[in-house]
Amino acid sequence: MIKVIFFAALREQLGCAGTEVSANNASTVAEVKDALGEKDEDWKNYLANNSLLCAVNHQMVQGDFSVKSGDEVAFFPPVTGG
């Protein structure tokens, strides 16, 4: 299983702090997003946001990054400072 965590506004939009995705259904971050989008149309829309950032095991990555069972994938909106 791949552990998935949601942060900030995305967590609120989805109404969920995290979930899991079968490693059999996803071998990249993009495929994790696709698998999550199958849960619900709202999830699909929120996760389709191209400005979402992603980290795998606390390392910032792109959608083509490979994932495997035991990995932790985190999605969060861009962070702004001030």
PDB file of N, CA, C and O in Angstrom:
ATOM      1  N   MET A   1       0.837  -1.187   0.000  1.00  0.00           N
ATOM      2  CA  MET A   1       0.000   0.000   0.000  1.00  0.00           C
ATOM      3  C   MET A   1       0.880   1.247   0.000  1.00  0.00           C
ATOM      4  O   MET A   1       1.988   1.257   0.536  1.00  0.00           O
ATOM      5  N   ILE A   2       0.350   2.290  -0.616  1.00  0.00           N
ATOM      6  CA  ILE A   2       0.999   3.593  -0.648  1.00  0.00           C
ATOM      7  C   ILE A   2       0.160   4.510   0.241  1.00  0.00           C
ATOM      8  O   ILE A   2      -1.039   4.676   0.016  1.00  0.00           O
ATOM      9  N   LYS A   3       0.792   5.097   1.240  1.00  0.00           N
ATOM     10  CA  LYS A   3       0.104   6.009   2.145  1.00  0.00           C
ATOM     11  C   LYS A   3       0.029   7.374   1.480  1.00  0.00           C
ATOM     12  O   LYS A   3       1.031   7.869   0.965  1.00  0.00           O
ATOM     13  N   VAL A   4      -1.158   7.990   1.487  1.00  0.00           N
ATOM     14  CA  VAL A   4      -1.364   9.298   0.877  1.00  0.00           C
ATOM     15  C   VAL A   4      -1.860  10.269   1.943  1.00  0.00           C
ATOM     16  O   VAL A   4      -2.780   9.965   2.702  1.00  0.00           O
ATOM     17  N   ILE A   5      -1.230  11.445   1.983  1.00  0.00           N
ATOM     18  CA  ILE A   5      -1.577  12.476   2.952  1.00  0.00           C
ATOM     19  C   ILE A   5      -1.942  13.754   2.209  1.00  0.00           C
ATOM     20  O   ILE A   5      -1.315  14.099   1.207  1.00  0.00           O
ATOM     21  N   PHE A   6      -2.958  14.455   2.706  1.00  0.00           N
ATOM     22  CA  PHE A   6      -3.388  15.728   2.123  1.00  0.00           C
ATOM     23  C   PHE A   6      -3.156  16.843   3.136  1.00  0.00           C
ATOM     24  O   PHE A   6      -3.385  16.661   4.332  1.00  0.00           O
ATOM     25  N   PHE A   7      -2.699  18.002   2.651  1.00  0.00           N
ATOM     26  CA  PHE A   7      -2.410  19.121   3.533  1.00  0.00           C
ATOM     27  C   PHE A   7      -3.195  20.368   3.162  1.00  0.00           C
ATOM     28  O   PHE A   7      -3.669  20.517   2.036  1.00  0.00           O
ATOM     29  N   ALA A   8      -3.320  21.259   4.139  1.00  0.00           N
ATOM     30  CA  ALA A   8      -3.869  22.603   3.995  1.00  0.00           C
ATOM     31  C   ALA A   8      -5.263  22.587   3.374  1.00  0.00           C
ATOM     32  O   ALA A   8      -6.100  21.766   3.749  1.00  0.00           O
ATOM     33  N   ALA A   9      -5.514  23.485   2.431  1.00  0.00           N
ATOM     34  CA  ALA A   9      -6.848  23.629   1.843  1.00  0.00           C
ATOM     35  C   ALA A   9      -7.310  22.349   1.150  1.00  0.00           C
ATOM     36  O   ALA A   9      -8.504  22.052   1.132  1.00  0.00           O
ATOM     37  N   LEU A  10      -6.380  21.597   0.584  1.00  0.00           N
ATOM     38  CA  LEU A  10      -6.753  20.348  -0.084  1.00  0.00           C
ATOM     39  C   LEU A  10      -7.381  19.379   0.915  1.00  0.00           C
ATOM     40  O   LEU A  10      -8.356  18.700   0.593  1.00  0.00           O
ATOM     41  N   ARG A  11      -6.837  19.314   2.100  1.00  0.00           N
ATOM     42  CA  ARG A  11      -7.391  18.458   3.154  1.00  0.00           C
ATOM     43  C   ARG A  11      -8.828  18.858   3.452  1.00  0.00           C
ATOM     44  O   ARG A  11      -9.706  18.006   3.592  1.00  0.00           O
ATOM     45  N   GLU A  12      -9.059  20.161   3.548  1.00  0.00           N
ATOM     46  CA  GLU A  12     -10.399  20.661   3.825  1.00  0.00           C
ATOM     47  C   GLU A  12     -11.350  20.382   2.669  1.00  0.00           C
ATOM     48  O   GLU A  12     -12.494  19.986   2.892  1.00  0.00           O
ATOM     49  N   GLN A  13     -10.893  20.582   1.442  1.00  0.00           N
ATOM     50  CA  GLN A  13     -11.742  20.357   0.275  1.00  0.00           C
ATOM     51  C   GLN A  13     -12.169  18.898   0.173  1.00  0.00           C
ATOM     52  O   GLN A  13     -13.323  18.604  -0.139  1.00  0.00           O
ATOM     53  N   LEU A  14     -11.243  17.992   0.434  1.00  0.00           N
ATOM     54  CA  LEU A  14     -11.538  16.569   0.322  1.00  0.00           C
ATOM     55  C   LEU A  14     -12.243  16.024   1.551  1.00  0.00           C
ATOM     56  O   LEU A  14     -12.860  14.960   1.503  1.00  0.00           O
ATOM     57  N   GLY A  15     -12.147  16.766   2.665  1.00  0.00           N
ATOM     58  CA  GLY A  15     -12.740  16.296   3.906  1.00  0.00           C
ATOM     59  C   GLY A  15     -12.038  15.067   4.441  1.00  0.00           C
ATOM     60  O   GLY A  15     -12.647  14.212   5.084  1.00  0.00           O
ATOM     61  N   CYS A  16     -10.740  14.995   4.163  1.00  0.00           N
ATOM     62  CA  CYS A  16      -9.973  13.792   4.501  1.00  0.00           C
ATOM     63  C   CYS A  16      -8.505  14.163   4.702  1.00  0.00           C
ATOM     64  O   CYS A  16      -7.937  14.913   3.908  1.00  0.00           O
ATOM     65  N   ALA A  17      -7.896  13.642   5.759  1.00  0.00           N
ATOM     66  CA  ALA A  17      -6.482  13.914   6.014  1.00  0.00           C
ATOM     67  C   ALA A  17      -5.573  12.960   5.253  1.00  0.00           C
ATOM     68  O   ALA A  17      -4.419  13.288   4.979  1.00  0.00           O
ATOM     69  N   GLY A  18      -6.081  11.790   4.912  1.00  0.00           N
ATOM     70  CA  GLY A  18      -5.252  10.832   4.208  1.00  0.00           C
ATOM     71  C   GLY A  18      -6.001   9.561   3.869  1.00  0.00           C
ATOM     72  O   GLY A  18      -7.130   9.342   4.307  1.00  0.00           O
ATOM     73  N   THR A  19      -5.345   8.732   3.078  1.00  0.00           N
ATOM     74  CA  THR A  19      -5.926   7.463   2.644  1.00  0.00           C
ATOM     75  C   THR A  19      -4.791   6.574   2.160  1.00  0.00           C
ATOM     76  O   THR A  19      -3.619   6.907   2.333  1.00  0.00           O
ATOM     77  N   GLU A  20      -5.133   5.461   1.564  1.00  0.00           N
ATOM     78  CA  GLU A  20      -4.136   4.561   0.990  1.00  0.00           C
ATOM     79  C   GLU A  20      -4.558   4.154  -0.419  1.00  0.00           C
ATOM     80  O   GLU A  20      -5.743   4.095  -0.745  1.00  0.00           O
ATOM     81  N   VAL A  21      -3.554   3.876  -1.237  1.00  0.00           N
ATOM     82  CA  VAL A  21      -3.769   3.407  -2.604  1.00  0.00           C
ATOM     83  C   VAL A  21      -2.961   2.129  -2.770  1.00  0.00           C
ATOM     84  O   VAL A  21      -1.823   2.049  -2.307  1.00  0.00           O
ATOM     85  N   SER A  22      -3.529   1.148  -3.414  1.00  0.00           N
ATOM     86  CA  SER A  22      -2.808  -0.096  -3.672  1.00  0.00           C
ATOM     87  C   SER A  22      -1.634   0.161  -4.609  1.00  0.00           C
ATOM     88  O   SER A  22      -1.783   0.830  -5.631  1.00  0.00           O
ATOM     89  N   ALA A  23      -0.493  -0.361  -4.267  1.00  0.00           N
ATOM     90  CA  ALA A  23       0.688  -0.224  -5.126  1.00  0.00           C
ATOM     91  C   ALA A  23       0.486  -0.966  -6.443  1.00  0.00           C
ATOM     92  O   ALA A  23       1.191  -0.699  -7.417  1.00  0.00           O
ATOM     93  N   ASN A  24      -0.459  -1.885  -6.482  1.00  0.00           N
ATOM     94  CA  ASN A  24      -0.763  -2.595  -7.725  1.00  0.00           C
ATOM     95  C   ASN A  24      -1.467  -1.694  -8.734  1.00  0.00           C
ATOM     96  O   ASN A  24      -1.448  -1.962  -9.936  1.00  0.00           O
ATOM     97  N   ASN A  25      -2.094  -0.614  -8.233  1.00  0.00           N
ATOM     98  CA  ASN A  25      -2.855   0.289  -9.095  1.00  0.00           C
ATOM     99  C   ASN A  25      -2.103   1.558  -9.456  1.00  0.00           C
ATOM    100  O   ASN A  25      -2.617   2.375 -10.221  1.00  0.00           O
ATOM    101  N   ALA A  26      -0.894   1.746  -8.924  1.00  0.00           N
ATOM    102  CA  ALA A  26      -0.179   2.992  -9.163  1.00  0.00           C
ATOM    103  C   ALA A  26       1.329   2.775  -9.080  1.00  0.00           C
ATOM    104  O   ALA A  26       1.837   2.254  -8.087  1.00  0.00           O
ATOM    105  N   SER A  27       2.038   3.179 -10.136  1.00  0.00           N
ATOM    106  CA  SER A  27       3.501   3.070 -10.109  1.00  0.00           C
ATOM    107  C   SER A  27       4.172   4.431 -10.224  1.00  0.00           C
ATOM    108  O   SER A  27       5.396   4.529 -10.140  1.00  0.00           O
ATOM    109  N   THR A  28       3.370   5.495 -10.419  1.00  0.00           N
ATOM    110  CA  THR A  28       3.892   6.863 -10.435  1.00  0.00           C
ATOM    111  C   THR A  28       2.957   7.758  -9.622  1.00  0.00           C
ATOM    112  O   THR A  28       1.836   7.369  -9.291  1.00  0.00           O
ATOM    113  N   VAL A  29       3.430   8.951  -9.308  1.00  0.00           N
ATOM    114  CA  VAL A  29       2.605   9.915  -8.590  1.00  0.00           C
ATOM    115  C   VAL A  29       1.349  10.229  -9.401  1.00  0.00           C
ATOM    116  O   VAL A  29       0.261  10.324  -8.832  1.00  0.00           O
ATOM    117  N   ALA A  30       1.477  10.390 -10.704  1.00  0.00           N
ATOM    118  CA  ALA A  30       0.322  10.675 -11.553  1.00  0.00           C
ATOM    119  C   ALA A  30      -0.707   9.558 -11.470  1.00  0.00           C
ATOM    120  O   ALA A  30      -1.909   9.824 -11.468  1.00  0.00           O
ATOM    121  N   GLU A  31      -0.255   8.321 -11.404  1.00  0.00           N
ATOM    122  CA  GLU A  31      -1.178   7.192 -11.286  1.00  0.00           C
ATOM    123  C   GLU A  31      -1.832   7.142  -9.910  1.00  0.00           C
ATOM    124  O   GLU A  31      -2.967   6.682  -9.784  1.00  0.00           O
ATOM    125  N   VAL A  32      -1.137   7.604  -8.885  1.00  0.00           N
ATOM    126  CA  VAL A  32      -1.750   7.718  -7.556  1.00  0.00           C
ATOM    127  C   VAL A  32      -2.902   8.717  -7.635  1.00  0.00           C
ATOM    128  O   VAL A  32      -3.994   8.458  -7.130  1.00  0.00           O
ATOM    129  N   LYS A  33      -2.649   9.868  -8.276  1.00  0.00           N
ATOM    130  CA  LYS A  33      -3.710  10.871  -8.451  1.00  0.00           C
ATOM    131  C   LYS A  33      -4.898  10.281  -9.205  1.00  0.00           C
ATOM    132  O   LYS A  33      -6.049  10.485  -8.821  1.00  0.00           O
ATOM    133  N   ASP A  34      -4.612   9.553 -10.271  1.00  0.00           N
ATOM    134  CA  ASP A  34      -5.682   8.947 -11.060  1.00  0.00           C
ATOM    135  C   ASP A  34      -6.504   7.973 -10.224  1.00  0.00           C
ATOM    136  O   ASP A  34      -7.734   7.977 -10.287  1.00  0.00           O
ATOM    137  N   ALA A  35      -5.826   7.144  -9.446  1.00  0.00           N
ATOM    138  CA  ALA A  35      -6.525   6.168  -8.600  1.00  0.00           C
ATOM    139  C   ALA A  35      -7.399   6.883  -7.570  1.00  0.00           C
ATOM    140  O   ALA A  35      -8.520   6.451  -7.302  1.00  0.00           O
ATOM    141  N   LEU A  36      -6.897   7.964  -6.997  1.00  0.00           N
ATOM    142  CA  LEU A  36      -7.674   8.722  -6.027  1.00  0.00           C
ATOM    143  C   LEU A  36      -8.866   9.400  -6.686  1.00  0.00           C
ATOM    144  O   LEU A  36      -9.935   9.497  -6.083  1.00  0.00           O
ATOM    145  N   GLY A  37      -8.696   9.864  -7.905  1.00  0.00           N
ATOM    146  CA  GLY A  37      -9.766  10.523  -8.637  1.00  0.00           C
ATOM    147  C   GLY A  37     -10.929   9.618  -8.943  1.00  0.00           C
ATOM    148  O   GLY A  37     -12.038  10.088  -9.197  1.00  0.00           O
ATOM    149  N   GLU A  38     -10.688   8.313  -8.921  1.00  0.00           N
ATOM    150  CA  GLU A  38     -11.763   7.351  -9.161  1.00  0.00           C
ATOM    151  C   GLU A  38     -12.726   7.250  -7.987  1.00  0.00           C
ATOM    152  O   GLU A  38     -13.823   6.708  -8.128  1.00  0.00           O
ATOM    153  N   LYS A  39     -12.325   7.768  -6.827  1.00  0.00           N
ATOM    154  CA  LYS A  39     -13.179   7.705  -5.639  1.00  0.00           C
ATOM    155  C   LYS A  39     -14.449   8.528  -5.809  1.00  0.00           C
ATOM    156  O   LYS A  39     -15.536   8.133  -5.386  1.00  0.00           O
ATOM    157  N   ASP A  40     -14.273   9.707  -6.455  1.00  0.00           N
ATOM    158  CA  ASP A  40     -15.368  10.663  -6.467  1.00  0.00           C
ATOM    159  C   ASP A  40     -15.040  11.760  -7.475  1.00  0.00           C
ATOM    160  O   ASP A  40     -13.869  12.071  -7.691  1.00  0.00           O
ATOM    161  N   GLU A  41     -16.051  12.340  -8.084  1.00  0.00           N
ATOM    162  CA  GLU A  41     -15.838  13.400  -9.075  1.00  0.00           C
ATOM    163  C   GLU A  41     -15.169  14.632  -8.457  1.00  0.00           C
ATOM    164  O   GLU A  41     -14.323  15.262  -9.091  1.00  0.00           O
ATOM    165  N   ASP A  42     -15.545  14.974  -7.223  1.00  0.00           N
ATOM    166  CA  ASP A  42     -14.902  16.115  -6.554  1.00  0.00           C
ATOM    167  C   ASP A  42     -13.420  15.843  -6.336  1.00  0.00           C
ATOM    168  O   ASP A  42     -12.588  16.721  -6.563  1.00  0.00           O
ATOM    169  N   TRP A  43     -13.084  14.634  -5.898  1.00  0.00           N
ATOM    170  CA  TRP A  43     -11.677  14.279  -5.704  1.00  0.00           C
ATOM    171  C   TRP A  43     -10.932  14.425  -7.021  1.00  0.00           C
ATOM    172  O   TRP A  43      -9.830  14.973  -7.064  1.00  0.00           O
ATOM    173  N   LYS A  44     -11.533  13.938  -8.079  1.00  0.00           N
ATOM    174  CA  LYS A  44     -10.901  14.015  -9.396  1.00  0.00           C
ATOM    175  C   LYS A  44     -10.615  15.470  -9.770  1.00  0.00           C
ATOM    176  O   LYS A  44      -9.529  15.791 -10.253  1.00  0.00           O
ATOM    177  N   ASN A  45     -11.587  16.337  -9.543  1.00  0.00           N
ATOM    178  CA  ASN A  45     -11.426  17.748  -9.878  1.00  0.00           C
ATOM    179  C   ASN A  45     -10.368  18.429  -9.015  1.00  0.00           C
ATOM    180  O   ASN A  45      -9.528  19.162  -9.538  1.00  0.00           O
ATOM    181  N   TYR A  46     -10.394  18.202  -7.722  1.00  0.00           N
ATOM    182  CA  TYR A  46      -9.411  18.833  -6.830  1.00  0.00           C
ATOM    183  C   TYR A  46      -7.993  18.356  -7.145  1.00  0.00           C
ATOM    184  O   TYR A  46      -7.054  19.152  -7.130  1.00  0.00           O
ATOM    185  N   LEU A  47      -7.836  17.077  -7.425  1.00  0.00           N
ATOM    186  CA  LEU A  47      -6.502  16.531  -7.688  1.00  0.00           C
ATOM    187  C   LEU A  47      -6.006  16.845  -9.090  1.00  0.00           C
ATOM    188  O   LEU A  47      -4.819  16.685  -9.376  1.00  0.00           O
ATOM    189  N   ALA A  48      -6.896  17.290  -9.967  1.00  0.00           N
ATOM    190  CA  ALA A  48      -6.491  17.668 -11.323  1.00  0.00           C
ATOM    191  C   ALA A  48      -5.829  19.044 -11.362  1.00  0.00           C
ATOM    192  O   ALA A  48      -5.313  19.454 -12.402  1.00  0.00           O
ATOM    193  N   ASN A  49      -5.839  19.749 -10.250  1.00  0.00           N
ATOM    194  CA  ASN A  49      -5.223  21.070 -10.160  1.00  0.00           C
ATOM    195  C   ASN A  49      -3.722  20.961 -10.455  1.00  0.00           C
ATOM    196  O   ASN A  49      -2.984  20.321  -9.706  1.00  0.00           O
ATOM    197  N   ASN A  50      -3.279  21.585 -11.542  1.00  0.00           N
ATOM    198  CA  ASN A  50      -1.882  21.493 -11.960  1.00  0.00           C
ATOM    199  C   ASN A  50      -0.912  22.212 -11.036  1.00  0.00           C
ATOM    200  O   ASN A  50       0.298  22.009 -11.128  1.00  0.00           O
ATOM    201  N   SER A  51      -1.430  23.048 -10.151  1.00  0.00           N
ATOM    202  CA  SER A  51      -0.522  23.758  -9.242  1.00  0.00           C
ATOM    203  C   SER A  51      -0.273  22.997  -7.941  1.00  0.00           C
ATOM    204  O   SER A  51       0.498  23.455  -7.098  1.00  0.00           O
ATOM    205  N   LEU A  52      -0.919  21.838  -7.768  1.00  0.00           N
ATOM    206  CA  LEU A  52      -0.664  21.034  -6.567  1.00  0.00           C
ATOM    207  C   LEU A  52       0.793  20.611  -6.519  1.00  0.00           C
ATOM    208  O   LEU A  52       1.391  20.265  -7.538  1.00  0.00           O
ATOM    209  N   LEU A  53       1.342  20.643  -5.339  1.00  0.00           N
ATOM    210  CA  LEU A  53       2.705  20.164  -5.127  1.00  0.00           C
ATOM    211  C   LEU A  53       2.632  18.750  -4.573  1.00  0.00           C
ATOM    212  O   LEU A  53       1.628  18.347  -3.987  1.00  0.00           O
ATOM    213  N   CYS A  54       3.712  18.007  -4.767  1.00  0.00           N
ATOM    214  CA  CYS A  54       3.736  16.626  -4.307  1.00  0.00           C
ATOM    215  C   CYS A  54       5.110  16.286  -3.741  1.00  0.00           C
ATOM    216  O   CYS A  54       6.144  16.744  -4.228  1.00  0.00           O
ATOM    217  N   ALA A  55       5.081  15.476  -2.709  1.00  0.00           N
ATOM    218  CA  ALA A  55       6.313  14.959  -2.130  1.00  0.00           C
ATOM    219  C   ALA A  55       6.152  13.456  -1.931  1.00  0.00           C
ATOM    220  O   ALA A  55       5.079  12.976  -1.566  1.00  0.00           O
ATOM    221  N   VAL A  56       7.223  12.732  -2.175  1.00  0.00           N
ATOM    222  CA  VAL A  56       7.266  11.300  -1.883  1.00  0.00           C
ATOM    223  C   VAL A  56       8.357  11.102  -0.850  1.00  0.00           C
ATOM    224  O   VAL A  56       9.518  11.439  -1.078  1.00  0.00           O
ATOM    225  N   ASN A  57       7.968  10.553   0.286  1.00  0.00           N
ATOM    226  CA  ASN A  57       8.908  10.336   1.387  1.00  0.00           C
ATOM    227  C   ASN A  57       9.669  11.620   1.717  1.00  0.00           C
ATOM    228  O   ASN A  57      10.884  11.610   1.910  1.00  0.00           O
ATOM    229  N   HIS A  58       8.921  12.728   1.776  1.00  0.00           N
ATOM    230  CA  HIS A  58       9.423  14.056   2.157  1.00  0.00           C
ATOM    231  C   HIS A  58      10.357  14.690   1.135  1.00  0.00           C
ATOM    232  O   HIS A  58      11.088  15.621   1.472  1.00  0.00           O
ATOM    233  N   GLN A  59      10.350  14.219  -0.077  1.00  0.00           N
ATOM    234  CA  GLN A  59      11.160  14.785  -1.157  1.00  0.00           C
ATOM    235  C   GLN A  59      10.222  15.313  -2.237  1.00  0.00           C
ATOM    236  O   GLN A  59       9.357  14.580  -2.715  1.00  0.00           O
ATOM    237  N   MET A  60      10.382  16.568  -2.623  1.00  0.00           N
ATOM    238  CA  MET A  60       9.533  17.163  -3.659  1.00  0.00           C
ATOM    239  C   MET A  60       9.785  16.441  -4.982  1.00  0.00           C
ATOM    240  O   MET A  60      10.930  16.207  -5.367  1.00  0.00           O
ATOM    241  N   VAL A  61       8.684  16.090  -5.678  1.00  0.00           N
ATOM    242  CA  VAL A  61       8.797  15.324  -6.923  1.00  0.00           C
ATOM    243  C   VAL A  61       7.766  15.806  -7.938  1.00  0.00           C
ATOM    244  O   VAL A  61       6.880  16.598  -7.618  1.00  0.00           O
ATOM    245  N   GLN A  62       7.899  15.317  -9.158  1.00  0.00           N
ATOM    246  CA  GLN A  62       6.958  15.580 -10.244  1.00  0.00           C
ATOM    247  C   GLN A  62       6.051  14.353 -10.430  1.00  0.00           C
ATOM    248  O   GLN A  62       6.250  13.318  -9.792  1.00  0.00           O
ATOM    249  N   GLY A  63       5.070  14.486 -11.299  1.00  0.00           N
ATOM    250  CA  GLY A  63       4.084  13.434 -11.518  1.00  0.00           C
ATOM    251  C   GLY A  63       4.620  12.137 -12.074  1.00  0.00           C
ATOM    252  O   GLY A  63       4.012  11.083 -11.886  1.00  0.00           O
ATOM    253  N   ASP A  64       5.758  12.195 -12.763  1.00  0.00           N
ATOM    254  CA  ASP A  64       6.311  10.973 -13.351  1.00  0.00           C
ATOM    255  C   ASP A  64       7.222  10.209 -12.391  1.00  0.00           C
ATOM    256  O   ASP A  64       7.824   9.204 -12.770  1.00  0.00           O
ATOM    257  N   PHE A  65       7.322  10.685 -11.149  1.00  0.00           N
ATOM    258  CA  PHE A  65       8.178  10.033 -10.160  1.00  0.00           C
ATOM    259  C   PHE A  65       7.609   8.663  -9.790  1.00  0.00           C
ATOM    260  O   PHE A  65       6.407   8.532  -9.556  1.00  0.00           O
ATOM    261  N   SER A  66       8.457   7.658  -9.739  1.00  0.00           N
ATOM    262  CA  SER A  66       8.019   6.290  -9.413  1.00  0.00           C
ATOM    263  C   SER A  66       7.728   6.137  -7.924  1.00  0.00           C
ATOM    264  O   SER A  66       8.438   6.678  -7.076  1.00  0.00           O
ATOM    265  N   VAL A  67       6.675   5.392  -7.629  1.00  0.00           N
ATOM    266  CA  VAL A  67       6.322   5.073  -6.249  1.00  0.00           C
ATOM    267  C   VAL A  67       6.178   3.562  -6.101  1.00  0.00           C
ATOM    268  O   VAL A  67       5.955   2.833  -7.067  1.00  0.00           O
ATOM    269  N   LYS A  68       6.315   3.127  -4.861  1.00  0.00           N
ATOM    270  CA  LYS A  68       6.210   1.690  -4.578  1.00  0.00           C
ATOM    271  C   LYS A  68       5.517   1.496  -3.227  1.00  0.00           C
ATOM    272  O   LYS A  68       5.317   2.445  -2.469  1.00  0.00           O
ATOM    273  N   SER A  69       5.167   0.278  -2.957  1.00  0.00           N
ATOM    274  CA  SER A  69       4.526  -0.052  -1.692  1.00  0.00           C
ATOM    275  C   SER A  69       5.407   0.419  -0.529  1.00  0.00           C
ATOM    276  O   SER A  69       6.623   0.226  -0.533  1.00  0.00           O
ATOM    277  N   GLY A  70       4.766   1.039   0.462  1.00  0.00           N
ATOM    278  CA  GLY A  70       5.480   1.543   1.625  1.00  0.00           C
ATOM    279  C   GLY A  70       5.833   3.021   1.528  1.00  0.00           C
ATOM    280  O   GLY A  70       6.207   3.634   2.527  1.00  0.00           O
ATOM    281  N   ASP A  71       5.716   3.601   0.328  1.00  0.00           N
ATOM    282  CA  ASP A  71       6.007   5.023   0.164  1.00  0.00           C
ATOM    283  C   ASP A  71       4.896   5.869   0.779  1.00  0.00           C
ATOM    284  O   ASP A  71       3.752   5.434   0.912  1.00  0.00           O
ATOM    285  N   GLU A  72       5.273   7.092   1.148  1.00  0.00           N
ATOM    286  CA  GLU A  72       4.312   8.089   1.615  1.00  0.00           C
ATOM    287  C   GLU A  72       4.260   9.199   0.581  1.00  0.00           C
ATOM    288  O   GLU A  72       5.279   9.817   0.272  1.00  0.00           O
ATOM    289  N   VAL A  73       3.070   9.451   0.044  1.00  0.00           N
ATOM    290  CA  VAL A  73       2.870  10.489  -0.973  1.00  0.00           C
ATOM    291  C   VAL A  73       2.032  11.594  -0.337  1.00  0.00           C
ATOM    292  O   VAL A  73       0.968  11.332   0.223  1.00  0.00           O
ATOM    293  N   ALA A  74       2.518  12.827  -0.426  1.00  0.00           N
ATOM    294  CA  ALA A  74       1.795  13.956   0.133  1.00  0.00           C
ATOM    295  C   ALA A  74       1.445  14.945  -0.965  1.00  0.00           C
ATOM    296  O   ALA A  74       2.280  15.268  -1.811  1.00  0.00           O
ATOM    297  N   PHE A  75       0.208  15.423  -0.948  1.00  0.00           N
ATOM    298  CA  PHE A  75      -0.249  16.431  -1.891  1.00  0.00           C
ATOM    299  C   PHE A  75      -0.636  17.685  -1.103  1.00  0.00           C
ATOM    300  O   PHE A  75      -1.265  17.603  -0.048  1.00  0.00           O
ATOM    301  N   PHE A  76      -0.247  18.844  -1.636  1.00  0.00           N
ATOM    302  CA  PHE A  76      -0.597  20.095  -0.974  1.00  0.00           C
ATOM    303  C   PHE A  76      -0.586  21.247  -1.963  1.00  0.00           C
ATOM    304  O   PHE A  76       0.137  21.216  -2.959  1.00  0.00           O
ATOM    305  N   PRO A  77      -1.392  22.266  -1.683  1.00  0.00           N
ATOM    306  CA  PRO A  77      -1.422  23.419  -2.576  1.00  0.00           C
ATOM    307  C   PRO A  77      -0.127  24.214  -2.451  1.00  0.00           C
ATOM    308  O   PRO A  77       0.606  24.059  -1.474  1.00  0.00           O
ATOM    309  N   PRO A  78       0.158  25.067  -3.438  1.00  0.00           N
ATOM    310  CA  PRO A  78       1.368  25.891  -3.355  1.00  0.00           C
ATOM    311  C   PRO A  78       1.347  26.742  -2.087  1.00  0.00           C
ATOM    312  O   PRO A  78       0.290  27.188  -1.641  1.00  0.00           O
ATOM    313  N   VAL A  79       2.501  26.954  -1.529  1.00  0.00           N
ATOM    314  CA  VAL A  79       2.634  27.727  -0.299  1.00  0.00           C
ATOM    315  C   VAL A  79       3.080  29.136  -0.667  1.00  0.00           C
ATOM    316  O   VAL A  79       3.994  29.325  -1.470  1.00  0.00           O
ATOM    317  N   THR A  80       2.423  30.111  -0.071  1.00  0.00           N
ATOM    318  CA  THR A  80       2.833  31.494  -0.307  1.00  0.00           C
ATOM    319  C   THR A  80       3.304  32.084   1.016  1.00  0.00           C
ATOM    320  O   THR A  80       2.831  31.702   2.086  1.00  0.00           O
ATOM    321  N   GLY A  81       4.211  32.986   0.928  1.00  0.00           N
ATOM    322  CA  GLY A  81       4.743  33.626   2.133  1.00  0.00           C
ATOM    323  C   GLY A  81       4.486  35.105   2.090  1.00  0.00           C
ATOM    324  O   GLY A  81       3.960  35.639   1.114  1.00  0.00           O
ATOM    325  N   GLY A  82       4.857  35.743   3.138  1.00  0.00           N
ATOM    326  CA  GLY A  82       4.639  37.180   3.150  1.00  0.00           C
ATOM    327  C   GLY A  82       5.164  37.807   4.391  1.00  0.00           C
ATOM    328  O   GLY A  82       5.060  39.021   4.561  1.00  0.00           O
TER     329      GLY A  82
END
